[in-house]
């Protein structure tokens, strides 16, 4: 049977690898134009956003849609 220290060490190495995997992602200056394009904006279609909010309000009975925590039952 493997020792608990070896398992703990393996777990810590795996955990460290998971948390440091995304820290090395850097956006280069020439890539920022792609990320700032019109298609990447979440509010690019005001009519579509209004329709989605209306559907959410109708189904959930919650005013405010996505910005409000909890549900429409009043049990926040």
CHARMM internal coordinates of N, CA and C (Angstrom, degrees):
IC EDIT
DIST 1 N 1 CA 1.4512
DIST 1 CA 1 C 1.5319
ANGL 1 N 1 CA 1 C 108.92
DIST 1 C 2 N 1.3255
ANGL 1 CA 1 C 2 N 115.32
DIHE 1 N 1 CA 1 C 2 N 141.54
DIST 2 N 2 CA 1.4631
ANGL 1 C 2 N 2 CA 119.96
DIHE 1 CA 1 C 2 N 2 CA -179.41
DIST 2 CA 2 C 1.5170
ANGL 2 N 2 CA 2 C 110.01
DIHE 1 C 2 N 2 CA 2 C -76.01
DIST 2 C 3 N 1.3033
ANGL 2 CA 2 C 3 N 114.30
DIHE 2 N 2 CA 2 C 3 N 149.44
DIST 3 N 3 CA 1.4616
ANGL 2 C 3 N 3 CA 118.30
DIHE 2 CA 2 C 3 N 3 CA -178.25
DIST 3 CA 3 C 1.5271
ANGL 3 N 3 CA 3 C 110.23
DIHE 2 C 3 N 3 CA 3 C -75.25
DIST 3 C 4 N 1.3120
ANGL 3 CA 3 C 4 N 117.62
DIHE 3 N 3 CA 3 C 4 N 150.79
DIST 4 N 4 CA 1.4643
ANGL 3 C 4 N 4 CA 121.24
DIHE 3 CA 3 C 4 N 4 CA 179.16
DIST 4 CA 4 C 1.5268
ANGL 4 N 4 CA 4 C 112.23
DIHE 3 C 4 N 4 CA 4 C -62.81
DIST 4 C 5 N 1.3155
ANGL 4 CA 4 C 5 N 117.08
DIHE 4 N 4 CA 4 C 5 N -30.53
DIST 5 N 5 CA 1.4689
ANGL 4 C 5 N 5 CA 119.37
DIHE 4 CA 4 C 5 N 5 CA 179.29
DIST 5 CA 5 C 1.5215
ANGL 5 N 5 CA 5 C 111.13
DIHE 4 C 5 N 5 CA 5 C -66.20
DIST 5 C 6 N 1.3262
ANGL 5 CA 5 C 6 N 116.58
DIHE 5 N 5 CA 5 C 6 N -39.66
DIST 6 N 6 CA 1.4574
ANGL 5 C 6 N 6 CA 120.93
DIHE 5 CA 5 C 6 N 6 CA 179.50
DIST 6 CA 6 C 1.5279
ANGL 6 N 6 CA 6 C 110.52
DIHE 5 C 6 N 6 CA 6 C -66.20
DIST 6 C 7 N 1.3188
ANGL 6 CA 6 C 7 N 117.03
DIHE 6 N 6 CA 6 C 7 N -41.00
DIST 7 N 7 CA 1.4605
ANGL 6 C 7 N 7 CA 120.80
DIHE 6 CA 6 C 7 N 7 CA 177.33
DIST 7 CA 7 C 1.5324
ANGL 7 N 7 CA 7 C 111.22
DIHE 6 C 7 N 7 CA 7 C -65.62
DIST 7 C 8 N 1.3171
ANGL 7 CA 7 C 8 N 116.55
DIHE 7 N 7 CA 7 C 8 N -40.75
DIST 8 N 8 CA 1.4593
ANGL 7 C 8 N 8 CA 120.50
DIHE 7 CA 7 C 8 N 8 CA 178.01
DIST 8 CA 8 C 1.5232
ANGL 8 N 8 CA 8 C 111.01
DIHE 7 C 8 N 8 CA 8 C -64.16
DIST 8 C 9 N 1.3185
ANGL 8 CA 8 C 9 N 116.66
DIHE 8 N 8 CA 8 C 9 N -41.86
DIST 9 N 9 CA 1.4534
ANGL 8 C 9 N 9 CA 120.91
DIHE 8 CA 8 C 9 N 9 CA 178.29
DIST 9 CA 9 C 1.5234
ANGL 9 N 9 CA 9 C 110.83
DIHE 8 C 9 N 9 CA 9 C -63.85
DIST 9 C 10 N 1.3095
ANGL 9 CA 9 C 10 N 117.20
DIHE 9 N 9 CA 9 C 10 N -43.06
DIST 10 N 10 CA 1.4635
ANGL 9 C 10 N 10 CA 120.59
DIHE 9 CA 9 C 10 N 10 CA 178.37
DIST 10 CA 10 C 1.5228
ANGL 10 N 10 CA 10 C 110.75
DIHE 9 C 10 N 10 CA 10 C -63.45
DIST 10 C 11 N 1.3317
ANGL 10 CA 10 C 11 N 116.73
DIHE 10 N 10 CA 10 C 11 N -40.35
DIST 11 N 11 CA 1.4564
ANGL 10 C 11 N 11 CA 120.79
DIHE 10 CA 10 C 11 N 11 CA 177.87
DIST 11 CA 11 C 1.5278
ANGL 11 N 11 CA 11 C 111.38
DIHE 10 C 11 N 11 CA 11 C -63.71
DIST 11 C 12 N 1.3165
ANGL 11 CA 11 C 12 N 117.76
DIHE 11 N 11 CA 11 C 12 N -43.42
DIST 12 N 12 CA 1.4630
ANGL 11 C 12 N 12 CA 121.17
DIHE 11 CA 11 C 12 N 12 CA 179.71
DIST 12 CA 12 C 1.5196
ANGL 12 N 12 CA 12 C 111.84
DIHE 11 C 12 N 12 CA 12 C -65.75
DIST 12 C 13 N 1.3246
ANGL 12 CA 12 C 13 N 117.28
DIHE 12 N 12 CA 12 C 13 N -38.50
DIST 13 N 13 CA 1.4685
ANGL 12 C 13 N 13 CA 120.41
DIHE 12 CA 12 C 13 N 13 CA 177.04
DIST 13 CA 13 C 1.5307
ANGL 13 N 13 CA 13 C 110.16
DIHE 12 C 13 N 13 CA 13 C -64.41
DIST 13 C 14 N 1.3226
ANGL 13 CA 13 C 14 N 117.09
DIHE 13 N 13 CA 13 C 14 N -43.10
DIST 14 N 14 CA 1.4600
ANGL 13 C 14 N 14 CA 121.27
DIHE 13 CA 13 C 14 N 14 CA 178.34
DIST 14 CA 14 C 1.5232
ANGL 14 N 14 CA 14 C 110.89
DIHE 13 C 14 N 14 CA 14 C -64.56
DIST 14 C 15 N 1.3069
ANGL 14 CA 14 C 15 N 117.08
DIHE 14 N 14 CA 14 C 15 N -43.83
DIST 15 N 15 CA 1.4590
ANGL 14 C 15 N 15 CA 121.47
DIHE 14 CA 14 C 15 N 15 CA 179.91
DIST 15 CA 15 C 1.5305
ANGL 15 N 15 CA 15 C 110.95
DIHE 14 C 15 N 15 CA 15 C -64.00
DIST 15 C 16 N 1.3088
ANGL 15 CA 15 C 16 N 117.27
DIHE 15 N 15 CA 15 C 16 N -42.08
DIST 16 N 16 CA 1.4696
ANGL 15 C 16 N 16 CA 121.27
DIHE 15 CA 15 C 16 N 16 CA 177.73
DIST 16 CA 16 C 1.5172
ANGL 16 N 16 CA 16 C 110.58
DIHE 15 C 16 N 16 CA 16 C -63.24
DIST 16 C 17 N 1.3120
ANGL 16 CA 16 C 17 N 116.40
DIHE 16 N 16 CA 16 C 17 N -41.32
DIST 17 N 17 CA 1.4636
ANGL 16 C 17 N 17 CA 119.94
DIHE 16 CA 16 C 17 N 17 CA 178.33
DIST 17 CA 17 C 1.5154
ANGL 17 N 17 CA 17 C 112.68
DIHE 16 C 17 N 17 CA 17 C -63.96
DIST 17 C 18 N 1.3265
ANGL 17 CA 17 C 18 N 117.31
DIHE 17 N 17 CA 17 C 18 N -36.84
DIST 18 N 18 CA 1.4595
ANGL 17 C 18 N 18 CA 120.68
DIHE 17 CA 17 C 18 N 18 CA 178.80
DIST 18 CA 18 C 1.5250
ANGL 18 N 18 CA 18 C 111.95
DIHE 17 C 18 N 18 CA 18 C -68.04
DIST 18 C 19 N 1.3194
ANGL 18 CA 18 C 19 N 116.52
DIHE 18 N 18 CA 18 C 19 N -41.71
DIST 19 N 19 CA 1.4596
ANGL 18 C 19 N 19 CA 119.81
DIHE 18 CA 18 C 19 N 19 CA -176.38
DIST 19 CA 19 C 1.5238
ANGL 19 N 19 CA 19 C 113.34
DIHE 18 C 19 N 19 CA 19 C -77.51
DIST 19 C 20 N 1.2963
ANGL 19 CA 19 C 20 N 118.25
DIHE 19 N 19 CA 19 C 20 N -24.97
DIST 20 N 20 CA 1.4653
ANGL 19 C 20 N 20 CA 119.74
DIHE 19 CA 19 C 20 N 20 CA -179.56
DIST 20 CA 20 C 1.5145
ANGL 20 N 20 CA 20 C 112.54
DIHE 19 C 20 N 20 CA 20 C -95.35
DIST 20 C 21 N 1.3138
ANGL 20 CA 20 C 21 N 118.36
DIHE 20 N 20 CA 20 C 21 N -1.46
DIST 21 N 21 CA 1.4592
ANGL 20 C 21 N 21 CA 121.25
DIHE 20 CA 20 C 21 N 21 CA -178.17
DIST 21 CA 21 C 1.5239
ANGL 21 N 21 CA 21 C 113.27
DIHE 20 C 21 N 21 CA 21 C -67.43
DIST 21 C 22 N 1.3168
ANGL 21 CA 21 C 22 N 118.23
DIHE 21 N 21 CA 21 C 22 N -33.31
DIST 22 N 22 CA 1.4600
ANGL 21 C 22 N 22 CA 121.11
DIHE 21 CA 21 C 22 N 22 CA -176.29
DIST 22 CA 22 C 1.5268
ANGL 22 N 22 CA 22 C 113.31
DIHE 21 C 22 N 22 CA 22 C -95.96
DIST 22 C 23 N 1.2922
ANGL 22 CA 22 C 23 N 118.29
DIHE 22 N 22 CA 22 C 23 N -4.92
DIST 23 N 23 CA 1.4562
ANGL 22 C 23 N 23 CA 119.25
DIHE 22 CA 22 C 23 N 23 CA -176.60
DIST 23 CA 23 C 1.5172
ANGL 23 N 23 CA 23 C 112.67
DIHE 22 C 23 N 23 CA 23 C -78.54
DIST 23 C 24 N 1.3190
ANGL 23 CA 23 C 24 N 117.13
DIHE 23 N 23 CA 23 C 24 N -15.20
DIST 24 N 24 CA 1.4618
ANGL 23 C 24 N 24 CA 118.76
DIHE 23 CA 23 C 24 N 24 CA -177.85
DIST 24 CA 24 C 1.5220
ANGL 24 N 24 CA 24 C 112.79
DIHE 23 C 24 N 24 CA 24 C -93.29
DIST 24 C 25 N 1.3420
ANGL 24 CA 24 C 25 N 117.91
DIHE 24 N 24 CA 24 C 25 N 9.08
DIST 25 N 25 CA 1.4589
ANGL 24 C 25 N 25 CA 121.00
DIHE 24 CA 24 C 25 N 25 CA 179.59
DIST 25 CA 25 C 1.5210
ANGL 25 N 25 CA 25 C 108.39
DIHE 24 C 25 N 25 CA 25 C -84.27
DIST 25 C 26 N 1.3041
ANGL 25 CA 25 C 26 N 116.11
DIHE 25 N 25 CA 25 C 26 N 117.37
DIST 26 N 26 CA 1.4557
ANGL 25 C 26 N 26 CA 121.35
DIHE 25 CA 25 C 26 N 26 CA 178.20
DIST 26 CA 26 C 1.5168
ANGL 26 N 26 CA 26 C 108.83
DIHE 25 C 26 N 26 CA 26 C -121.74
DIST 26 C 27 N 1.3147
ANGL 26 CA 26 C 27 N 115.96
DIHE 26 N 26 CA 26 C 27 N 137.71
DIST 27 N 27 CA 1.4514
ANGL 26 C 27 N 27 CA 121.59
DIHE 26 CA 26 C 27 N 27 CA 176.94
DIST 27 CA 27 C 1.5178
ANGL 27 N 27 CA 27 C 107.83
DIHE 26 C 27 N 27 CA 27 C -92.29
DIST 27 C 28 N 1.2949
ANGL 27 CA 27 C 28 N 115.21
DIHE 27 N 27 CA 27 C 28 N 123.14
DIST 28 N 28 CA 1.4610
ANGL 27 C 28 N 28 CA 120.43
DIHE 27 CA 27 C 28 N 28 CA 179.18
DIST 28 CA 28 C 1.5336
ANGL 28 N 28 CA 28 C 109.84
DIHE 27 C 28 N 28 CA 28 C -77.35
DIST 28 C 29 N 1.3346
ANGL 28 CA 28 C 29 N 118.20
DIHE 28 N 28 CA 28 C 29 N 154.64
DIST 29 N 29 CA 1.4668
ANGL 28 C 29 N 29 CA 120.24
DIHE 28 CA 28 C 29 N 29 CA -178.54
DIST 29 CA 29 C 1.5280
ANGL 29 N 29 CA 29 C 113.21
DIHE 28 C 29 N 29 CA 29 C -57.11
DIST 29 C 30 N 1.3043
ANGL 29 CA 29 C 30 N 118.48
DIHE 29 N 29 CA 29 C 30 N -34.88
DIST 30 N 30 CA 1.4616
ANGL 29 C 30 N 30 CA 119.78
DIHE 29 CA 29 C 30 N 30 CA -178.44
DIST 30 CA 30 C 1.5316
ANGL 30 N 30 CA 30 C 112.18
DIHE 29 C 30 N 30 CA 30 C -78.10
DIST 30 C 31 N 1.3349
ANGL 30 CA 30 C 31 N 118.34
DIHE 30 N 30 CA 30 C 31 N -11.50
DIST 31 N 31 CA 1.4548
ANGL 30 C 31 N 31 CA 122.03
DIHE 30 CA 30 C 31 N 31 CA 176.82
DIST 31 CA 31 C 1.5275
ANGL 31 N 31 CA 31 C 112.20
DIHE 30 C 31 N 31 CA 31 C -91.07
DIST 31 C 32 N 1.2944
ANGL 31 CA 31 C 32 N 117.71
DIHE 31 N 31 CA 31 C 32 N -13.41
DIST 32 N 32 CA 1.4622
ANGL 31 C 32 N 32 CA 120.86
DIHE 31 CA 31 C 32 N 32 CA -175.99
DIST 32 CA 32 C 1.5194
ANGL 32 N 32 CA 32 C 112.23
DIHE 31 C 32 N 32 CA 32 C -70.01
DIST 32 C 33 N 1.3170
ANGL 32 CA 32 C 33 N 117.96
DIHE 32 N 32 CA 32 C 33 N -28.12
DIST 33 N 33 CA 1.4638
ANGL 32 C 33 N 33 CA 120.49
DIHE 32 CA 32 C 33 N 33 CA 177.96
DIST 33 CA 33 C 1.5237
ANGL 33 N 33 CA 33 C 110.41
DIHE 32 C 33 N 33 CA 33 C -64.29
DIST 33 C 34 N 1.3136
ANGL 33 CA 33 C 34 N 117.31
DIHE 33 N 33 CA 33 C 34 N -36.35
DIST 34 N 34 CA 1.4670
ANGL 33 C 34 N 34 CA 120.77
DIHE 33 CA 33 C 34 N 34 CA 178.50
DIST 34 CA 34 C 1.5207
ANGL 34 N 34 CA 34 C 110.44
DIHE 33 C 34 N 34 CA 34 C -67.19
DIST 34 C 35 N 1.3278
ANGL 34 CA 34 C 35 N 117.07
DIHE 34 N 34 CA 34 C 35 N -41.64
DIST 35 N 35 CA 1.4557
ANGL 34 C 35 N 35 CA 120.67
DIHE 34 CA 34 C 35 N 35 CA -179.45
DIST 35 CA 35 C 1.5249
ANGL 35 N 35 CA 35 C 112.47
DIHE 34 C 35 N 35 CA 35 C -71.75
DIST 35 C 36 N 1.3208
ANGL 35 CA 35 C 36 N 117.72
DIHE 35 N 35 CA 35 C 36 N -24.50
DIST 36 N 36 CA 1.4534
ANGL 35 C 36 N 36 CA 121.59
DIHE 35 CA 35 C 36 N 36 CA -179.22
DIST 36 CA 36 C 1.5239
ANGL 36 N 36 CA 36 C 112.32
DIHE 35 C 36 N 36 CA 36 C -95.54
DIST 36 C 37 N 1.3231
ANGL 36 CA 36 C 37 N 118.18
DIHE 36 N 36 CA 36 C 37 N 10.85
DIST 37 N 37 CA 1.4655
ANGL 36 C 37 N 37 CA 120.42
DIHE 36 CA 36 C 37 N 37 CA -177.68
DIST 37 CA 37 C 1.5241
ANGL 37 N 37 CA 37 C 110.83
DIHE 36 C 37 N 37 CA 37 C -69.30
DIST 37 C 38 N 1.2982
ANGL 37 CA 37 C 38 N 115.89
DIHE 37 N 37 CA 37 C 38 N 164.77
DIST 38 N 38 CA 1.4586
ANGL 37 C 38 N 38 CA 122.61
DIHE 37 CA 37 C 38 N 38 CA -178.04
DIST 38 CA 38 C 1.5308
ANGL 38 N 38 CA 38 C 111.25
DIHE 37 C 38 N 38 CA 38 C -62.15
DIST 38 C 39 N 1.3177
ANGL 38 CA 38 C 39 N 116.62
DIHE 38 N 38 CA 38 C 39 N -36.08
DIST 39 N 39 CA 1.4640
ANGL 38 C 39 N 39 CA 120.40
DIHE 38 CA 38 C 39 N 39 CA -177.88
DIST 39 CA 39 C 1.5186
ANGL 39 N 39 CA 39 C 112.60
DIHE 38 C 39 N 39 CA 39 C -68.44
DIST 39 C 40 N 1.3283
ANGL 39 CA 39 C 40 N 118.60
DIHE 39 N 39 CA 39 C 40 N -20.55
DIST 40 N 40 CA 1.4593
ANGL 39 C 40 N 40 CA 121.71
DIHE 39 CA 39 C 40 N 40 CA -179.02
DIST 40 CA 40 C 1.5346
ANGL 40 N 40 CA 40 C 113.11
DIHE 39 C 40 N 40 CA 40 C -88.73
DIST 40 C 41 N 1.3208
ANGL 40 CA 40 C 41 N 118.24
DIHE 40 N 40 CA 40 C 41 N -4.72
DIST 41 N 41 CA 1.4586
ANGL 40 C 41 N 41 CA 121.52
DIHE 40 CA 40 C 41 N 41 CA -178.95
DIST 41 CA 41 C 1.5276
ANGL 41 N 41 CA 41 C 109.77
DIHE 40 C 41 N 41 CA 41 C -80.03
DIST 41 C 42 N 1.3228
ANGL 41 CA 41 C 42 N 118.86
DIHE 41 N 41 CA 41 C 42 N 130.43
DIST 42 N 42 CA 1.4632
ANGL 41 C 42 N 42 CA 119.94
DIHE 41 CA 41 C 42 N 42 CA -178.81
DIST 42 CA 42 C 1.5252
ANGL 42 N 42 CA 42 C 113.63
DIHE 41 C 42 N 42 CA 42 C -69.89
DIST 42 C 43 N 1.3169
ANGL 42 CA 42 C 43 N 117.92
DIHE 42 N 42 CA 42 C 43 N -24.28
DIST 43 N 43 CA 1.4684
ANGL 42 C 43 N 43 CA 120.88
DIHE 42 CA 42 C 43 N 43 CA -178.50
DIST 43 CA 43 C 1.5254
ANGL 43 N 43 CA 43 C 111.84
DIHE 42 C 43 N 43 CA 43 C -107.10
DIST 43 C 44 N 1.3114
ANGL 43 CA 43 C 44 N 118.00
DIHE 43 N 43 CA 43 C 44 N 35.85
DIST 44 N 44 CA 1.4515
ANGL 43 C 44 N 44 CA 121.23
DIHE 43 CA 43 C 44 N 44 CA -176.25
DIST 44 CA 44 C 1.5249
ANGL 44 N 44 CA 44 C 112.70
DIHE 43 C 44 N 44 CA 44 C -74.47
DIST 44 C 45 N 1.3365
ANGL 44 CA 44 C 45 N 117.98
DIHE 44 N 44 CA 44 C 45 N -19.02
DIST 45 N 45 CA 1.4550
ANGL 44 C 45 N 45 CA 121.66
DIHE 44 CA 44 C 45 N 45 CA -179.38
DIST 45 CA 45 C 1.5252
ANGL 45 N 45 CA 45 C 109.02
DIHE 44 C 45 N 45 CA 45 C -124.63
DIST 45 C 46 N 1.3379
ANGL 45 CA 45 C 46 N 118.03
DIHE 45 N 45 CA 45 C 46 N 93.12
DIST 46 N 46 CA 1.4639
ANGL 45 C 46 N 46 CA 119.72
DIHE 45 CA 45 C 46 N 46 CA -175.92
DIST 46 CA 46 C 1.5319
ANGL 46 N 46 CA 46 C 112.52
DIHE 45 C 46 N 46 CA 46 C -62.53
DIST 46 C 47 N 1.3356
ANGL 46 CA 46 C 47 N 117.53
DIHE 46 N 46 CA 46 C 47 N -35.96
DIST 47 N 47 CA 1.4627
ANGL 46 C 47 N 47 CA 119.98
DIHE 46 CA 46 C 47 N 47 CA 179.59
DIST 47 CA 47 C 1.5297
ANGL 47 N 47 CA 47 C 110.65
DIHE 46 C 47 N 47 CA 47 C -67.22
DIST 47 C 48 N 1.3154
ANGL 47 CA 47 C 48 N 117.17
DIHE 47 N 47 CA 47 C 48 N -42.16
DIST 48 N 48 CA 1.4603
ANGL 47 C 48 N 48 CA 120.80
DIHE 47 CA 47 C 48 N 48 CA 177.78
DIST 48 CA 48 C 1.5160
ANGL 48 N 48 CA 48 C 111.50
DIHE 47 C 48 N 48 CA 48 C -63.64
DIST 48 C 49 N 1.3238
ANGL 48 CA 48 C 49 N 117.25
DIHE 48 N 48 CA 48 C 49 N -39.69
DIST 49 N 49 CA 1.4700
ANGL 48 C 49 N 49 CA 121.17
DIHE 48 CA 48 C 49 N 49 CA 177.70
DIST 49 CA 49 C 1.5249
ANGL 49 N 49 CA 49 C 110.59
DIHE 48 C 49 N 49 CA 49 C -64.97
DIST 49 C 50 N 1.3307
ANGL 49 CA 49 C 50 N 116.59
DIHE 49 N 49 CA 49 C 50 N -42.08
DIST 50 N 50 CA 1.4681
ANGL 49 C 50 N 50 CA 120.42
DIHE 49 CA 49 C 50 N 50 CA 179.22
DIST 50 CA 50 C 1.5265
ANGL 50 N 50 CA 50 C 110.76
DIHE 49 C 50 N 50 CA 50 C -64.27
DIST 50 C 51 N 1.3211
ANGL 50 CA 50 C 51 N 117.35
DIHE 50 N 50 CA 50 C 51 N -40.18
DIST 51 N 51 CA 1.4685
ANGL 50 C 51 N 51 CA 120.23
DIHE 50 CA 50 C 51 N 51 CA 179.05
DIST 51 CA 51 C 1.5234
ANGL 51 N 51 CA 51 C 110.90
DIHE 50 C 51 N 51 CA 51 C -67.06
DIST 51 C 52 N 1.3296
ANGL 51 CA 51 C 52 N 117.09
DIHE 51 N 51 CA 51 C 52 N -40.68
DIST 52 N 52 CA 1.4618
ANGL 51 C 52 N 52 CA 120.11
DIHE 51 CA 51 C 52 N 52 CA 177.99
DIST 52 CA 52 C 1.5249
ANGL 52 N 52 CA 52 C 111.36
DIHE 51 C 52 N 52 CA 52 C -63.57
DIST 52 C 53 N 1.3356
ANGL 52 CA 52 C 53 N 116.47
DIHE 52 N 52 CA 52 C 53 N -40.61
DIST 53 N 53 CA 1.4649
ANGL 52 C 53 N 53 CA 120.59
DIHE 52 CA 52 C 53 N 53 CA 177.96
DIST 53 CA 53 C 1.5292
ANGL 53 N 53 CA 53 C 110.50
DIHE 52 C 53 N 53 CA 53 C -64.45
DIST 53 C 54 N 1.3316
ANGL 53 CA 53 C 54 N 117.33
DIHE 53 N 53 CA 53 C 54 N -39.60
DIST 54 N 54 CA 1.4569
ANGL 53 C 54 N 54 CA 120.73
DIHE 53 CA 53 C 54 N 54 CA 179.74
DIST 54 CA 54 C 1.5286
ANGL 54 N 54 CA 54 C 110.53
DIHE 53 C 54 N 54 CA 54 C -65.28
DIST 54 C 55 N 1.3336
ANGL 54 CA 54 C 55 N 116.67
DIHE 54 N 54 CA 54 C 55 N -42.44
DIST 55 N 55 CA 1.4636
ANGL 54 C 55 N 55 CA 120.26
DIHE 54 CA 54 C 55 N 55 CA 179.29
DIST 55 CA 55 C 1.5254
ANGL 55 N 55 CA 55 C 109.90
DIHE 54 C 55 N 55 CA 55 C -64.93
DIST 55 C 56 N 1.3163
ANGL 55 CA 55 C 56 N 116.95
DIHE 55 N 55 CA 55 C 56 N -42.12
DIST 56 N 56 CA 1.4624
ANGL 55 C 56 N 56 CA 120.16
DIHE 55 CA 55 C 56 N 56 CA 179.26
DIST 56 CA 56 C 1.5218
ANGL 56 N 56 CA 56 C 110.32
DIHE 55 C 56 N 56 CA 56 C -63.75
DIST 56 C 57 N 1.3375
ANGL 56 CA 56 C 57 N 116.98
DIHE 56 N 56 CA 56 C 57 N -42.02
DIST 57 N 57 CA 1.4614
ANGL 56 C 57 N 57 CA 120.77
DIHE 56 CA 56 C 57 N 57 CA 179.29
DIST 57 CA 57 C 1.5260
ANGL 57 N 57 CA 57 C 110.60
DIHE 56 C 57 N 57 CA 57 C -63.62
DIST 57 C 58 N 1.3312
ANGL 57 CA 57 C 58 N 116.27
DIHE 57 N 57 CA 57 C 58 N -40.93
DIST 58 N 58 CA 1.4637
ANGL 57 C 58 N 58 CA 119.83
DIHE 57 CA 57 C 58 N 58 CA -178.21
DIST 58 CA 58 C 1.5159
ANGL 58 N 58 CA 58 C 111.94
DIHE 57 C 58 N 58 CA 58 C -67.55
DIST 58 C 59 N 1.3087
ANGL 58 CA 58 C 59 N 117.22
DIHE 58 N 58 CA 58 C 59 N -37.55
DIST 59 N 59 CA 1.4634
ANGL 58 C 59 N 59 CA 120.50
DIHE 58 CA 58 C 59 N 59 CA -177.35
DIST 59 CA 59 C 1.5204
ANGL 59 N 59 CA 59 C 112.47
DIHE 58 C 59 N 59 CA 59 C -81.13
DIST 59 C 60 N 1.2998
ANGL 59 CA 59 C 60 N 117.59
DIHE 59 N 59 CA 59 C 60 N -40.25
DIST 60 N 60 CA 1.4579
ANGL 59 C 60 N 60 CA 121.57
DIHE 59 CA 59 C 60 N 60 CA -173.05
DIST 60 CA 60 C 1.5230
ANGL 60 N 60 CA 60 C 113.75
DIHE 59 C 60 N 60 CA 60 C -97.15
DIST 60 C 61 N 1.3209
ANGL 60 CA 60 C 61 N 117.58
DIHE 60 N 60 CA 60 C 61 N -12.08
DIST 61 N 61 CA 1.4664
ANGL 60 C 61 N 61 CA 122.69
DIHE 60 CA 60 C 61 N 61 CA -174.78
DIST 61 CA 61 C 1.5180
ANGL 61 N 61 CA 61 C 110.72
DIHE 60 C 61 N 61 CA 61 C 55.84
DIST 61 C 62 N 1.3186
ANGL 61 CA 61 C 62 N 115.92
DIHE 61 N 61 CA 61 C 62 N 37.24
DIST 62 N 62 CA 1.4598
ANGL 61 C 62 N 62 CA 120.66
DIHE 61 CA 61 C 62 N 62 CA -179.25
DIST 62 CA 62 C 1.5185
ANGL 62 N 62 CA 62 C 108.43
DIHE 61 C 62 N 62 CA 62 C -122.30
DIST 62 C 63 N 1.3073
ANGL 62 CA 62 C 63 N 116.74
DIHE 62 N 62 CA 62 C 63 N 122.22
DIST 63 N 63 CA 1.4552
ANGL 62 C 63 N 63 CA 120.75
DIHE 62 CA 62 C 63 N 63 CA 179.11
DIST 63 CA 63 C 1.5224
ANGL 63 N 63 CA 63 C 109.79
DIHE 62 C 63 N 63 CA 63 C -78.26
DIST 63 C 64 N 1.3041
ANGL 63 CA 63 C 64 N 117.59
DIHE 63 N 63 CA 63 C 64 N 137.73
DIST 64 N 64 CA 1.4488
ANGL 63 C 64 N 64 CA 121.58
DIHE 63 CA 63 C 64 N 64 CA 177.48
DIST 64 CA 64 C 1.5094
ANGL 64 N 64 CA 64 C 113.30
DIHE 63 C 64 N 64 CA 64 C 101.64
DIST 64 C 65 N 1.2928
ANGL 64 CA 64 C 65 N 117.68
DIHE 64 N 64 CA 64 C 65 N -15.45
DIST 65 N 65 CA 1.4597
ANGL 64 C 65 N 65 CA 120.83
DIHE 64 CA 64 C 65 N 65 CA 173.11
DIST 65 CA 65 C 1.5078
ANGL 65 N 65 CA 65 C 113.70
DIHE 64 C 65 N 65 CA 65 C 66.11
DIST 65 C 66 N 1.3027
ANGL 65 CA 65 C 66 N 115.89
DIHE 65 N 65 CA 65 C 66 N -122.88
DIST 66 N 66 CA 1.4594
ANGL 65 C 66 N 66 CA 121.79
DIHE 65 CA 65 C 66 N 66 CA -171.23
DIST 66 CA 66 C 1.5194
ANGL 66 N 66 CA 66 C 113.63
DIHE 65 C 66 N 66 CA 66 C -73.62
DIST 66 C 67 N 1.3152
ANGL 66 CA 66 C 67 N 118.96
DIHE 66 N 66 CA 66 C 67 N -21.13
DIST 67 N 67 CA 1.4508
ANGL 66 C 67 N 67 CA 120.40
DIHE 66 CA 66 C 67 N 67 CA -174.58
DIST 67 CA 67 C 1.5157
ANGL 67 N 67 CA 67 C 114.74
DIHE 66 C 67 N 67 CA 67 C -83.68
DIST 67 C 68 N 1.3159
ANGL 67 CA 67 C 68 N 117.96
DIHE 67 N 67 CA 67 C 68 N -4.08
DIST 68 N 68 CA 1.4636
ANGL 67 C 68 N 68 CA 121.49
DIHE 67 CA 67 C 68 N 68 CA -174.34
DIST 68 CA 68 C 1.5216
ANGL 68 N 68 CA 68 C 108.57
DIHE 67 C 68 N 68 CA 68 C -109.12
DIST 68 C 69 N 1.3196
ANGL 68 CA 68 C 69 N 116.69
DIHE 68 N 68 CA 68 C 69 N 133.73
DIST 69 N 69 CA 1.4517
ANGL 68 C 69 N 69 CA 120.58
DIHE 68 CA 68 C 69 N 69 CA 177.33
DIST 69 CA 69 C 1.5099
ANGL 69 N 69 CA 69 C 112.13
DIHE 68 C 69 N 69 CA 69 C -81.45
DIST 69 C 70 N 1.2896
ANGL 69 CA 69 C 70 N 116.58
DIHE 69 N 69 CA 69 C 70 N 154.43
DIST 70 N 70 CA 1.4573
ANGL 69 C 70 N 70 CA 120.77
DIHE 69 CA 69 C 70 N 70 CA 179.31
DIST 70 CA 70 C 1.5039
ANGL 70 N 70 CA 70 C 112.07
DIHE 69 C 70 N 70 CA 70 C 88.53
DIST 70 C 71 N 1.3079
ANGL 70 CA 70 C 71 N 116.48
DIHE 70 N 70 CA 70 C 71 N -168.17
DIST 71 N 71 CA 1.4576
ANGL 70 C 71 N 71 CA 120.81
DIHE 70 CA 70 C 71 N 71 CA -179.38
DIST 71 CA 71 C 1.5192
ANGL 71 N 71 CA 71 C 109.48
DIHE 70 C 71 N 71 CA 71 C -122.80
DIST 71 C 72 N 1.3095
ANGL 71 CA 71 C 72 N 115.79
DIHE 71 N 71 CA 71 C 72 N -175.32
DIST 72 N 72 CA 1.4537
ANGL 71 C 72 N 72 CA 120.67
DIHE 71 CA 71 C 72 N 72 CA -176.69
DIST 72 CA 72 C 1.5034
ANGL 72 N 72 CA 72 C 113.82
DIHE 71 C 72 N 72 CA 72 C -81.89
DIST 72 C 73 N 1.3226
ANGL 72 CA 72 C 73 N 119.13
DIHE 72 N 72 CA 72 C 73 N -0.56
DIST 73 N 73 CA 1.4666
ANGL 72 C 73 N 73 CA 121.17
DIHE 72 CA 72 C 73 N 73 CA -175.54
DIST 73 CA 73 C 1.5344
ANGL 73 N 73 CA 73 C 111.85
DIHE 72 C 73 N 73 CA 73 C -82.73
DIST 73 C 74 N 1.3073
ANGL 73 CA 73 C 74 N 118.92
DIHE 73 N 73 CA 73 C 74 N -7.91
DIST 74 N 74 CA 1.4594
ANGL 73 C 74 N 74 CA 121.67
DIHE 73 CA 73 C 74 N 74 CA 179.95
DIST 74 CA 74 C 1.5096
ANGL 74 N 74 CA 74 C 113.91
DIHE 73 C 74 N 74 CA 74 C 84.26
DIST 74 C 75 N 1.3173
ANGL 74 CA 74 C 75 N 117.25
DIHE 74 N 74 CA 74 C 75 N 15.44
DIST 75 N 75 CA 1.4675
ANGL 74 C 75 N 75 CA 120.64
DIHE 74 CA 74 C 75 N 75 CA -177.69
DIST 75 CA 75 C 1.5310
ANGL 75 N 75 CA 75 C 111.34
DIHE 74 C 75 N 75 CA 75 C -103.98
DIST 75 C 76 N 1.3029
ANGL 75 CA 75 C 76 N 117.31
DIHE 75 N 75 CA 75 C 76 N 41.89
DIST 76 N 76 CA 1.4767
ANGL 75 C 76 N 76 CA 121.20
DIHE 75 CA 75 C 76 N 76 CA -178.29
DIST 76 CA 76 C 1.4885
ANGL 76 N 76 CA 76 C 108.93
DIHE 75 C 76 N 76 CA 76 C -62.98
END
COOR INIT
IC SEED 1 N 1 CA 1 C
IC BUILD
